[in-house]
């Protein structure tokens, strides 16, 4: 059976603004099945939280629900909700087999949640995952360091650049942001 590929997610924080962009291409084997899947969300909990997911869609949506419940339980505390979600992900028999990654962000934090039990915070205020994640990360780092673009502009352009290189990234992003410059 052909494997399904899709989604590049990038998060950037600059000048008090956090942006999260997601590419929506889903590819089955050599065929583009969909270019407009939306795999980023804005949650209106606490001061607002951005979430992007890569991996199997049903698995990702299940984890997104678990994260949202943990975020409500943690009264909007992103780090506590992230740790609680990963704990549940690792210890629950059903959840531990889910194949997905979540990028979560608020005005102050960018975090990567994985099924291996990691809650990772990057050294620089940029994070990317998915099929074109390495390309989007490289582009976002360069744009963050050497351009005057805003966080949403950097996230959008990073997805576009990744789409020029990665076969599984269309380069047509959905972008959400929090905060004001």
N, C-alpha and C positions, 0 to 999 in steps of 0.2 A: 504494500500500500504506500502511496506517495505520502511524504510528510508535509504537514502544513506549517508554513512560515508566516510570520507577520509581526508587525508592530515594532516601532522604535519609539522610545520614551526618553525625553531629556528634561531635566529640571535645572534652573539657573536662579541664583539670587544675586542682585546687584542694586546698590543704592536704595535699600529698603523695600525693594520689590522682588517677589518670588514669582517665577513663571514656570509653568509645566506645559510641555507640548508633546503631543502624541500623533504619530503617523498611523493611518488606519488601513493600510493595505494588508489583505489576507491572501496568501498564495497557497495553492494546493499543487504540489509538484511543479510543473512548468506553467501553470495557469493562474492568472490573477483572478481570484474569485470575487474580491470586493476591494474597493479603494477608499471607502468612506466609513469604515468601522470606527466608532468613537470609543477610545480606550483610556480616556482621561475624564475625571470628574472633579467637580467642586462641591465639597461638603460644607454646609453652613452650620458647623459645630464649633463652639468656642469663637475664636477670631477668624475662622475659616481655614479649611484644609484642602489641599490639592492632592489628588491620587491618580496615578497612572499605573497600568498593569500590562505586563507582557507574559505570554505563555498561552496555555489552553484557555479559551474564553470561559467555559463553564467553571473551570478551576479558579480562574482569576475573579470571576463574579462571586463565587463562594467566599473567597478570601476577602474580597472587598466588603461583603456583608459582615464578616467576622470582625474586620478592622473597624467598620463603622459602629458596630455595637460596642467594641472595646473603647472607642473614642468617646462615645456617649457615657459609658461607665466611668471613664477617666476624666469626665467633665472638660473635654477638649484638650487634655494634656497629651500632645502628640507622642512624646517619647515613651510615656507610660503605656499608652494604647499600642504602640508598636511592639514593645516588649511583651505585653499580654497576648497580642495576636500571634507573635512568633512562638511563644510558649505553647499556646493552644495548638498551633500548626504542627509543632514537633511532637506533642504528646498524644494527640487524638489519632486513633487508628485510621480513620477515614481521611482526615485532613493531611496527615503526613505524606500521603501519596499524591497530593495535588502538585501539578507542575505549572508553576507561575512565579512571578516576581512582582512585588509592589514597590513603587516609588511613592513616598508620601512626603508632603512638605507643608510647612506653615510659614509665617513671616520670618521665623528665626532658624528653622531647621530643614535640612534635606536628609531623608533617610531611605535606605534600601532595605527591604524586608525579603528574606529568602527562606525557603523551606529547609535549608540546612541549619537554621537556627540563628542566622546572622541578622543583626540590626546594625547596619553600617552607615556611618556619617562620613562624607568625603572630606579630605583635607582642604580642598578648594570648594567654593560654593557652586559646584556644578556636578551633575550626576546623570548617567544615561545607561539604559538597558535595552535589550531586544536585539533583533536581527542586525540593525544598523547602529547599535549602541556605541561601539568603539569609534565609528566614524563621527557620529553626532557628538560624542564626548570630546574628541579631538577638535572638531570645529568650534564647539562651544567654548572650550578652554582658550583657543586662539582668539576668538571674538571677544571674550571677556577680558583678556589681557591687552589686546591691541586695537580695540575699536571703541567708539563712543556710543555704540548701540545700547538700548535699554535691555533689561532682562527678557521681556517678551519678544523683542526683535531678535535677540541672540538665540533664544529657544527655537523660534520659527526658522531662522536662517540655518541653524544647526541641522534641523530635520531636512530642510531643502538640500543642503550639502550632502548629507548621508544618502538621500535619494538619488544623487548623481553617481554614487559609488556602489551602494548596496542594491542588489536585484530585488530584494524583498521589502524595500522602503519606497513608497511612491513619492515622497517629498511634499505631500500635501497635508500640512499639520492642522490639528485643532489645538488652540492655545488658550490657557486660562492663567490668570495672574491674581496675586494678592498684594496689598500694600500700595503705597503711593511714593513717588520719587520726591 
